[in-house]
Amino acid sequence: MAEAPDGDIWRHARDSGFAIVSKDNDFQQLSFVFGAPPKVIWIRRGNCTVAEIEEILRSNASRILEFDQDEESSYLVL
């Protein structure tokens, strides 16, 4: 789905029960318009490596789990 339009990614995540993790604020904006599902984890960092993204996700695992269980939240900013 690397080249898929945002709308296709959104629908696929929604229909498959996935969350979207992105550095792109387009998905965060879609969450304002449509709400969850899918939930969006927005990583607000400049240029960084895959290892740095992994560290961000791992170090925020408890926040991500809480976010996943919160029925009212549609996006999380990391």
C-alpha positions in Angstrom: 0.0 0.0 0.0 3.1 2.2 -0.2 1.7 4.0 -3.3 -2.0 3.8 -2.4 -4.0 7.0 -2.0 -4.8 8.0 1.6 -8.4 7.1 1.3 -7.6 3.6 0.2 -5.3 3.2 3.2 -7.9 4.6 5.5 -10.6 2.2 4.2 -8.3 -0.8 4.3 -7.3 0.0 7.9 -10.9 0.5 9.0 -12.2 -2.6 7.3 -9.3 -4.8 8.6 -9.3 -3.5 12.2 -5.8 -1.9 11.9 -4.5 1.4 13.3 -2.5 3.7 11.1 0.9 4.8 12.2 2.2 7.7 10.1 4.4 10.8 10.1 1.9 12.3 7.7 -0.6 14.7 9.2 -3.2 13.8 6.5 -4.3 10.8 8.5 -4.6 12.9 11.7 -6.9 15.3 9.7 -9.0 12.4 8.4 -9.5 11.2 12.0 -11.0 14.7 12.8 -13.4 14.3 9.9 -14.4 10.6 10.2 -13.4 9.6 13.7 -12.3 6.1 14.5 -12.0 3.4 13.3 -9.3 3.4 12.3 -7.3 5.0 15.0 -4.3 7.0 14.0 -0.9 7.3 15.7 0.8 10.4 14.4 4.6 10.5 14.9 5.6 14.1 14.9 9.3 13.9 14.1 11.5 15.3 11.4 13.8 13.1 9.4 14.6 10.0 11.4 15.6 6.4 10.9 13.4 3.3 11.1 15.3 2.5 14.3 14.3 5.8 15.8 10.7 5.2 14.8 10.9 1.8 16.4 12.3 3.3 19.6 9.5 5.9 19.7 6.9 3.1 19.4 8.5 0.8 21.9 9.1 3.6 24.5 5.4 4.6 24.2 4.0 1.0 24.3 1.9 1.6 27.4 0.5 4.9 26.0 -0.4 3.1 22.7 -2.1 0.3 24.6 -4.2 2.8 26.6 -5.0 4.7 23.5 -6.1 1.4 21.8 -8.5 0.7 24.6 -10.0 4.2 24.9 -13.2 4.1 22.8 -13.4 7.9 22.6 -9.9 8.6 21.3 -9.3 8.6 17.5 -5.6 9.7 17.3 -2.5 9.8 19.4 0.4 12.2 18.9 3.9 10.9 19.7 
